[in-house]
Amino acid sequence: MIRHAGTWTPDDRAESVWQYLPFEVPASSRGVRLTLEFDRSHGSGGVLDLGLVDPLGWRGWSGGARSLVELGHHGTTPGYLDRGLPVGEWQVVLGLHRLPLEGLAWEVVVETDVEVRVSGRTVAVEGSRPPIAPRPPRRELPSVDGLTWHAGDCHAHTVHSDGSLTIDELAALASGRGLDFLWVTDHNTTSHHPFLAEVGARHGIDLLPGQEVTTADGHANAFGDIGWVDFRLPGGTWAGEVAGRGGLLSVNHPVSGDCAWRHPSPPGSRAASAAEVWHSSWRDLADGGPLAWWTAVGSPTPLGGSDFHRHGHDAAPGSPTTWVACADGDVLGGMLAGRTAVSAGPDAPLLLRLGDELVALDADGTMLVCPDGRRSPVRGDRVIVGGHEGHHLLERTDRTIVAIAA
């Protein structure tokens, strides 16, 4: 047993947010168990995040969601890659997320030869499989140039980070909501990626591999099967790194409390080519903050995300809904091309771009808002207008946002 303990202070955080505690795993190891203890009460003012590096590289991340991690030869705690027990030096990674002025006492205990309780795929991913949910009929939408509109959600979590549902349970929920795709974006890990295709096929929904690159200065979703993105690097470098691997980076909930985006961008560039303009925390849709930020940074491709974690705590998947005009079902390709729209839900009023035209669906009585501020009334449940370039909005007379179109 190896014990590390001490008190982290704001001075430690100023020196480095990331702290590393080494330990050795021998060839004879049956399993590794590590625990993190500190005062988690609300009044303590302290938050520590937990992760792990093994001799092969980044192993996984719990953030603040877990205090116990177990890894064996044939199973691992969700959020950590299931690749056995490489022999050599490992490192516990602690993130000093928030510290009180007087400091925060902590203790990490590492056991390197224990029988662990995880049993791989069953516990970590599926649990008891939920039944296949009946799917609502797909909405009939106009198409153009061979593209088909797909309904989905760009932000959701499972037990692989701080969500409460297994991948199977999340898939059943999203499919039952009538979604065609769901980006599964667990925090700072890709441990969920190997299971998405199979589970999605079982439930009739495209579960797509994402990750929420998460720090105290802001979060961003990296979309695509592009490998792990190192969140410890400066946030201004993430977009280029993700694009170079063929993926897409989107700033998440950029004006949402202490998760707001604070990472500086390199001169002459912007943080990302997409943004989660409509997040489930945007409950007052007459609040101009999210759209003001979006406009100020050059109106990157608009996306929406429920940020679903658990029943009764967050909005359901598809609240809001992101629509992507896809060629042959290629959701990422449509997002990279900027062919997106966002609505309050799968059946809510909708604004879509069809070439050089816009079509407003089920939006009678709203206003079409142009990039230059011009407003035109929408009369009818299917209204087509031409000659409108750039991003547009639908809003009600009280300026409540109804829909967004790229």
URHUVEN-V107567 format. One line per field, one symbol per residue. ss: DSSP state (a for helix, b for strand, c for the rest). phi: phi as a letter, one per 40 degrees, with the letter a starting at -180 (. if undefined). psi: psi as a letter, one per 20 degrees, with the letter a starting at -180 (. if undefined). A space follows every 50 residues. Layout:
ss=???
phi=???
psi=???
//
This chain:
ss=cbbbbbbbcaaaaaaccbbbbbbbbcccccbbbbbbbbcccaaaccbbbb bbbbccbbbbbbbccccbbbbbccbbcccbcccccccbbbbbbbbbbbcc cccbbbbbbbbcccccccccaaaaaacccccccccccccccccbccbbbb bbbccbccccccccccaaaaaaaaaaccccbbbbccbcccccaaaaaaaa aaaccbbbbbbbbbbccbbbbbbcccccccccccaaaaaaaaaacccbbb bcccccaaaccccccccccccccbbbbbbcccccccccaaaaaaaacccc bbbbbccbccccccccccccbbbbbbccccaaaaaacccbbbbccccccb bbbbccbbbbbcccccbbbcccccbbbccccbbbbbcccccbbbbccccc bbbbbc
phi=.bbbaibcbdcccccacbbbbcabbcccccibbbbbbacccdccgbbbbb aabbcchcbiabfccbbbbbbbcbiacdhbccbgbdchcbacbbbccabc dcgbcaabbbbbabccccbgdcccbbgcccccccccccccbcbafgcbcb cabbaabbccbbcbbcdccccccccccgccaaccbccfabccdcbccccc ccbgaccbcbaccbacbhbacbchcbgcbccccddccccccccccgbbbb ccfcbbfccccbcccddgbbdacaaccbbcccccccccddcccdcccgfc dcbbacfcbacgbbccdgbcbcbbcbbfgccccccccgcbabbcacbcda bbcbgcbbbbbfbdgcbcbcdcgcbbcbbhcabbbbgbbgcbbbbcccgc cbabbc
psi=ppppraoprhhghhgphpqpoqqporhiphrppqqpprojqhihjpppqp appriibphapicjhqippppahkqqpqippnkbmppbprpppppmgppr hiroqrpppppjmqoqiqlcggghggbppqqpqppqqqpoqqrqkjqppp papjoqqaiidkriqrgghggggggiijqhqppomqpkqjhigiiggggg hhjkqooqorqooprijqqqpopqmjrppoiirphiigghgghhjjappp pqmikncjjqojpqqqpjrrhrjrqmhoqhimhnjipigghgggghjjmr pprqphlpgqpihrqqpjnrppppoqpkjnggghghikmrqprhrhjrqq oqpncjqqpppkkpirppprhjiqppqporioppqrkoqaprqpqrhjjp pgqpp.
//
